[in-house]
Amino acid sequence: MLGLSLRTKGAPAILRRLADIDKKVARKALREAINEATKPILKDAKAGVATDTKLLKKALGRKTKTFRGGLVATGIVGVRKQFKGKKGERQRTDKFRVKVGTDSQGRAVYMDPTNYAHLVEFGTRPHTIGAGDRLRRKGRSSKQIQRGFRHPGARPQPFIRPARDKNKSGTKAIVGRVLGNALKAQRAK
């Protein structure tokens, strides 16, 4: 998950005016503003993701979190972990996982986007896979050479960062518009 910090002109003043009227209304308005601001980021992230199995695209989602102590809200766009149940009794569902086979001990092997999304976003360096996976480096003895095979690495295919950067100014406008509308609605009451 990548973060986006917004400092919009006029938004703190609008929030102060809303908070003077009613903190609960102000928190609700801020939550709605952040919720609306993350929609275009999620849309662009889904459009820019590399679709090998379409599983990563399906697992992308957004969440808005507000804090009671003050007028602070956070919008999160990224890969979702699917859980079901009440907070203390949550169980993971297989909505965003695909079974790809079994390992040598007969256990199920899943392809889970939460495990590889960062590798798609940032890429990987060349590395070895297999038995004795040590790279041959200067000054190492012949016993320290890899016996597996060398993975060439993967180029980064960013999808969240470009979506965030593309929508940076648009999110400020959306937050300002939604908070302004909430203030007008509160004044009308």
C-alpha positions in Angstrom: 0.0 0.0 0.0 1.3 3.4 -0.9 0.4 6.6 0.9 -0.7 10.0 -0.4 -0.5 13.0 1.8 -2.7 15.9 0.9 -2.6 19.4 2.2 -5.3 21.3 0.5 -5.8 25.1 0.7 -9.0 25.9 2.5 -9.8 22.3 3.6 -8.5 22.8 7.2 -10.7 25.9 7.5 -13.7 24.1 6.2 -13.0 21.2 8.7 -12.7 23.7 11.6 -16.1 25.2 10.6 -17.6 21.8 10.4 -16.1 20.7 13.7 -17.5 23.9 15.4 -20.9 22.8 14.3 -20.7 19.1 15.0 -17.6 16.8 15.2 -19.6 13.7 14.1 -20.8 15.5 11.0 -17.3 16.7 10.2 -15.8 13.2 10.6 -18.5 11.8 8.4 -17.9 14.5 5.7 -14.1 13.9 5.8 -14.6 10.2 5.5 -16.9 10.7 2.5 -14.3 13.1 0.9 -11.5 10.7 1.3 -13.7 7.9 0.0 -14.5 9.9 -3.1 -10.9 10.9 -3.6 -9.6 7.3 -3.7 -12.1 6.2 -6.4 -10.1 7.6 -9.4 -6.8 6.3 -8.0 -8.2 2.8 -7.7 -9.7 3.0 -11.2 -6.3 4.1 -12.7 -4.4 1.5 -10.7 -6.7 -1.3 -12.0 -6.2 0.0 -15.6 -2.4 0.1 -15.2 -1.8 -3.3 -13.5 -0.1 -6.0 -15.5 -2.7 -8.7 -16.1 -1.1 -12.1 -16.2 -3.9 -14.0 -14.4 -6.2 -11.0 -13.6 -6.0 -12.0 -10.0 -3.9 -9.0 -8.9 -6.4 -6.7 -10.7 -9.3 -8.3 -8.9 -7.6 -8.1 -5.5 -7.1 -4.3 -5.8 -9.4 -2.3 -3.5 -9.6 0.8 -1.3 -10.4 1.5 2.3 -11.0 4.7 4.3 -10.1 4.9 8.0 -11.0 7.7 10.3 -9.7 8.3 13.8 -11.9 9.5 16.7 -9.3 11.7 18.4 -9.3 14.4 15.8 -10.3 15.1 12.2 -7.9 12.7 10.6 -8.8 10.3 7.8 -6.7 8.0 5.7 -7.4 6.6 2.3 -5.7 3.3 1.4 -5.5 1.9 -2.1 -3.8 -1.5 -2.6 -4.2 -5.2 -2.5 -6.9 -6.5 -0.2 -6.7 -9.4 2.1 -10.1 -11.0 2.2 -11.4 -11.8 5.7 -14.8 -12.8 7.0 -16.3 -12.5 10.4 -16.2 -10.2 13.4 -12.9 -8.5 14.3 -11.7 -11.0 16.8 -12.9 -14.1 15.0 -11.9 -13.3 11.4 -11.1 -16.2 9.0 -9.4 -15.8 5.7 -11.5 -16.6 2.6 -10.0 -17.8 -0.7 -11.7 -15.1 -2.7 -8.4 -13.6 -4.0 -6.3 -16.8 -3.9 -6.0 -19.4 -6.6 -4.8 -23.0 -5.9 -1.9 -23.8 -8.3 -1.0 -27.2 -7.1 0.6 -29.1 -4.2 4.1 -29.1 -2.8 6.3 -32.1 -2.1 4.6 -32.8 1.2 1.1 -32.7 -0.4 0.1 -29.3 1.0 -1.9 -26.9 -1.2 0.1 -24.1 -2.9 -1.8 -20.9 -3.5 -1.1 -17.9 -5.7 -1.9 -15.0 -3.4 -1.7 -11.4 -4.8 -0.8 -10.0 -1.3 2.5 -12.0 -1.6 3.6 -10.8 -4.9 2.1 -7.3 -5.6 5.1 -5.5 -4.3 7.3 -7.6 -6.7 5.3 -6.4 -9.6 5.3 -2.8 -8.5 9.0 -2.5 -7.7 10.5 -5.4 -9.7 13.2 -7.9 -8.5 16.9 -8.1 -8.8 18.6 -11.1 -10.4 18.7 -14.0 -7.9 19.1 -17.7 -7.7 16.5 -20.3 -7.2 17.1 -23.8 -6.0 19.6 -25.8 -4.0 22.6 -23.9 -2.6 21.2 -20.6 -3.8 24.3 -18.5 -3.4 25.6 -16.3 -6.1 29.1 -16.7 -7.3 31.0 -13.7 -6.0 34.6 -12.6 -6.1 36.6 -14.3 -3.4 34.3 -17.3 -2.8 35.5 -20.8 -3.0 34.1 -23.3 -5.5 32.0 -24.9 -2.8 30.0 -21.7 -2.4 28.7 -21.6 -6.0 25.1 -22.0 -6.7 23.7 -25.3 -7.8 20.2 -24.1 -8.7 19.4 -21.8 -11.6 19.6 -18.1 -11.9 16.5 -16.0 -12.2 17.2 -12.9 -14.4 15.0 -10.7 -12.2 11.9 -8.8 -13.3 11.5 -5.2 -14.4 9.2 -3.0 -12.3 5.7 -2.6 -13.7 4.3 0.1 -11.4 0.6 0.5 -11.2 -0.2 2.2 -7.9 2.5 4.9 -8.0 1.5 6.2 -11.4 -2.2 6.2 -10.5 -1.4 8.2 -7.3 0.8 10.7 -9.2 -1.8 11.1 -12.0 -4.6 11.9 -9.6 -2.7 14.0 -7.0 -4.3 17.4 -8.1 -7.7 15.8 -8.8 -7.9 14.4 -5.3 -7.4 17.8 -3.7 -10.2 19.2 -5.8 -12.5 16.3 -4.9 -11.8 16.7 -1.1 -12.4 20.4 -1.3 -15.6 20.0 -3.2 -17.1 17.3 -0.9 -16.1 19.2 2.2 -17.6 22.4 0.8 -20.8 20.7 0.0 -21.0 19.2 3.5 -20.5 22.7 5.0 -23.3 24.1 2.8 -25.6 21.3 3.8 -24.8 21.8 7.5 -25.5 25.6 7.2 -28.8 24.9 5.5 -30.0 22.9 8.6 
